[in-house]
Amino acid sequence: MKDILKQPWHADELRGFFRNMPVNSWFNRAAPRTKSGEVNPDALDAASALALMVGDPLLIRRPLIDVDGARSAGLDREPALSLLGGKTQDDLEVCLHEGHCTPCRHA
């Protein structure tokens, strides 16, 4: 596992993780610059988005996954779904022990 904040990124390498995803979905929406509105993912083209991410890796959607050369960003795309046993985003957000213990209080 690599720390994406310490990894020296190149635009062409980073682009491989996003494949056919829309540019606005390449971003970490929880990044301070995105949340503040300083960076608007909906108004950027691919080259501008990659330049911003190379300069500020906190903007990159996580996790970046590379399995035998198959790359993706986020948990809702391949190869992440295969690695997670075909679970969907909804499956990942529910308690795996539901019905077997007291309800979670972390909601």
Secondary structure, DSSP 8 states (H G I E B T S, - for coil): ---TTTS---HHHHHTTTTTS-GGGGB-TTSHHHHTTSS-GGG--HHHHHHHHHH-GGGB-S-EEEETTEEEESTTSTTHHHHTTT--HHHHTS-TTTTSSS--S--
